[in-house]
């Protein structure tokens, strides 16, 4: 599956589809806040490189990788969370923005990885469910969000409604603290 996700053609087509069909703000001129859920750090960085290559007009600030390895990740999350901020407009995440973040302006969720836990999948979808007043214009509130599922997660959970048992790996900092 990684070979299908880690190649230039697939990523470029996904990005083109997102940019053409994603919900937009500012009168349809700007892609709305978007979270791309990537497989791992390398995948996230590859997606960011392809965005920069395909959309140089955004000067490398339109999409940012936000992961555990990102320097000043909280600062990027804060910038992404600001209602009137357009940089970054796309957050490419590996597990950091899956749960526990509240950005009501998120309009597009991109599942570019397989998710095996139904609970986690539902929490990830929850990132788009937050209401937001005056998002499109005064009096035009957020009433919908789009999900782009490039890895057949919806099909998987229709076949496996309970998901599969997954083991949770304890973060290294927690293991060190316990030791």
PyMOL commands that set and color helices and strands:
alter all, ss='L'
color gray80, all
select helices_A, chain A and resi 2-5+8-21+41-54+56-58+73-81+118-126+153-159+172-178
alter helices_A, ss='H'
color red, helices_A
select strands_A, chain A and resi 24-25+30-31+33-37+63-66+90-93+106-111+146-149
alter strands_A, ss='S'
color yellow, strands_A
deselect
rebuild
show_as cartoon
